[in-house]
Amino acid sequence: MAQAVAKVARRINDTMEEGRDSLDLSDCGLISFPDGVFKMIRSCSENIHKISLADNQIKALSNKFFLTFTQLRELDLQGNVLTTLPDAIGEAQHLQIINISRNNLSVFPERLTDVKSLKQISVEENQITELPMQKLSLMPALECVNVRGNSLTPENTSLPHQYTLLT
């Protein structure tokens, strides 16, 4: 446990000291996004454009996460145990790429369709059975949706031709 905390602190300090626009907390044994991080990174949260929380054991993210990192463009949450995303994801108006593959999602997070800047969505290897096709087709920047490894029926996988749906 102490090693994991030290690893997280070291990565946050490196991000802040080097003025990086990305925060990599992947493979840190996290079960949630630590509240202490919000305090530590408050002064530079608007400079963070990319966050990786991949390959942890995160069960949920709070609305505070998306309300803090308002300039987020890329978010990697693959390999966690998420069952849903908070409503505040719809407020992430700069987000372009989100990877929520290999989680425990059984329902596509519809609030993602409110993020007009999203270009790529990956929900590979979850337990999703339906997609909000009409809402997805109205997303102006959307280019690719990766739904491989889900239990979708063919009638739930037809997007207009300008999109790539990876099944």
C-alpha positions as CSV (number, residue, x, y, z in Angstrom):
1,M,0.0,0.0,0.0
2,A,2.8,2.5,0.9
3,Q,4.6,1.7,-2.3
4,A,1.4,2.5,-4.3
5,V,0.9,5.8,-2.5
6,A,4.5,6.7,-3.1
7,K,4.2,5.8,-6.8
8,V,1.1,8.0,-7.2
9,A,2.8,10.9,-5.3
10,R,6.0,10.6,-7.4
11,R,4.0,10.7,-10.7
12,I,2.0,13.7,-9.6
13,N,5.1,15.5,-8.5
14,D,6.8,14.8,-11.8
15,T,3.8,16.1,-13.7
16,M,3.7,19.3,-11.7
17,E,7.5,20.0,-11.6
18,E,8.0,19.3,-15.3
19,G,4.9,21.2,-16.3
20,R,3.6,18.2,-18.2
21,D,0.1,18.3,-19.8
22,S,-0.4,14.6,-19.0
23,L,-0.9,12.6,-15.8
24,D,-0.2,8.9,-15.8
25,L,-1.6,7.0,-12.9
26,S,-1.9,3.7,-14.7
27,D,-1.1,0.5,-12.9
28,C,-0.9,2.1,-9.5
29,G,-3.4,-0.2,-7.7
30,L,-6.0,2.5,-7.3
31,I,-9.6,1.6,-6.4
32,S,-10.7,5.3,-6.8
33,F,-9.2,8.6,-7.9
34,P,-7.5,9.8,-4.7
35,D,-9.1,13.0,-3.1
36,G,-5.6,14.1,-2.2
37,V,-4.7,14.4,-5.9
38,F,-7.4,17.1,-6.3
39,K,-5.7,19.2,-3.7
40,M,-2.1,18.6,-4.9
41,I,-2.9,19.3,-8.5
42,R,-5.4,22.1,-8.1
43,S,-3.0,24.8,-9.3
44,C,-2.3,23.1,-12.6
45,S,-5.5,21.0,-13.3
46,E,-6.4,23.2,-16.2
47,N,-3.1,22.4,-17.9
48,I,-3.8,18.7,-17.8
49,H,-5.0,17.5,-21.2
50,K,-4.4,13.7,-20.9
51,I,-4.9,11.4,-18.0
52,S,-4.3,7.6,-17.9
53,L,-5.9,5.6,-15.1
54,A,-5.6,2.4,-17.0
55,D,-5.1,-1.0,-15.4
56,N,-6.1,-0.2,-11.8
57,Q,-9.1,-1.4,-9.9
58,I,-11.2,1.8,-10.1
59,K,-14.9,1.1,-9.4
60,A,-16.2,4.7,-10.0
61,L,-15.2,8.2,-10.8
62,S,-16.8,11.2,-9.1
63,N,-18.4,14.2,-10.8
64,K,-15.6,16.2,-9.1
65,F,-13.0,14.5,-11.5
66,F,-14.6,15.9,-14.6
67,L,-15.4,19.3,-13.0
68,T,-11.7,19.6,-11.9
69,F,-10.0,18.5,-15.2
70,T,-12.0,20.8,-17.4
71,Q,-9.5,20.9,-20.3
72,L,-9.2,17.1,-20.6
73,R,-8.7,15.9,-24.2
74,E,-7.8,12.3,-23.7
75,L,-8.9,9.9,-20.9
76,D,-7.7,6.3,-20.6
77,L,-9.8,4.2,-18.2
78,Q,-9.2,0.8,-19.7
79,G,-8.7,-2.2,-17.5
80,N,-10.7,-1.1,-14.5
81,V,-13.9,-2.3,-12.9
82,L,-16.2,0.6,-13.8
83,T,-19.9,-0.1,-14.2
84,T,-20.9,3.5,-15.1
85,L,-19.5,7.0,-15.6
86,P,-20.7,10.0,-13.7
87,D,-23.1,12.5,-15.3
88,A,-20.4,15.2,-15.3
89,I,-18.7,13.4,-18.2
90,G,-21.2,15.2,-20.3
91,E,-19.6,18.5,-19.2
92,A,-16.1,17.4,-20.6
93,Q,-16.5,19.6,-23.6
94,H,-12.8,19.3,-24.8
95,L,-12.6,15.5,-24.5
96,Q,-11.7,14.0,-27.9
97,I,-10.6,10.4,-27.0
98,I,-12.0,8.1,-24.3
99,N,-11.0,4.5,-23.7
100,I,-13.2,2.6,-21.3
101,S,-12.4,-0.8,-22.7
102,R,-12.1,-3.9,-20.4
103,N,-14.4,-2.6,-17.6
104,N,-17.8,-3.9,-16.3
105,L,-20.1,-1.7,-18.3
106,S,-23.4,-3.3,-19.3
107,V,-24.9,-0.1,-20.6
108,F,-23.3,2.4,-23.0
109,P,-22.7,5.6,-21.0
110,E,-25.2,7.8,-22.9
111,R,-23.8,11.0,-21.3
112,L,-20.8,10.6,-23.7
113,T,-23.2,11.6,-26.5
114,D,-23.4,15.1,-25.0
115,V,-19.6,15.6,-25.5
116,K,-19.6,17.2,-28.9
117,S,-15.8,17.2,-29.2
118,L,-15.5,13.4,-28.9
119,K,-13.7,11.8,-31.9
120,Q,-13.0,8.3,-30.6
121,I,-14.8,6.1,-28.1
122,S,-13.6,2.7,-27.2
123,V,-15.8,0.4,-25.1
124,E,-14.2,-2.8,-26.2
125,E,-14.6,-5.9,-24.1
126,N,-17.5,-4.8,-21.8
127,Q,-20.9,-6.4,-21.5
128,I,-22.8,-3.8,-23.6
129,T,-25.8,-5.1,-25.5
130,E,-27.2,-1.9,-27.1
131,L,-25.8,1.4,-28.4
132,P,-27.7,4.7,-28.6
133,M,-27.3,4.7,-32.4
134,Q,-29.4,7.8,-33.1
135,K,-27.5,9.9,-30.5
136,L,-24.2,8.6,-31.7
137,S,-25.0,9.5,-35.2
138,L,-25.7,13.1,-34.1
139,M,-22.2,13.6,-32.6
140,P,-20.5,16.1,-34.9
141,A,-16.8,15.2,-34.3
142,L,-17.2,11.4,-33.8
143,E,-15.0,9.3,-36.2
144,C,-14.7,5.9,-34.5
145,V,-16.5,3.8,-32.0
146,N,-14.8,0.5,-30.9
147,V,-17.3,-1.9,-29.6
148,R,-15.4,-5.2,-30.2
149,G,-16.0,-7.9,-27.6
150,N,-19.5,-6.8,-26.6
151,S,-22.8,-8.7,-27.1
152,L,-24.3,-6.4,-29.7
153,T,-26.9,-7.6,-32.2
154,P,-26.4,-6.6,-35.9
155,E,-29.4,-4.1,-35.7
156,N,-27.5,-2.3,-32.9
157,T,-24.4,-1.7,-34.9
158,S,-25.3,0.4,-37.9
159,L,-23.9,3.9,-37.9
160,P,-24.0,6.3,-40.9
161,H,-21.1,5.7,-43.3
162,Q,-19.0,8.7,-42.0
163,Y,-18.3,6.8,-38.8
164,T,-16.1,3.8,-38.3
165,L,-17.7,1.2,-36.0
166,L,-15.2,-1.5,-35.0
167,T,-17.1,-4.6,-34.1
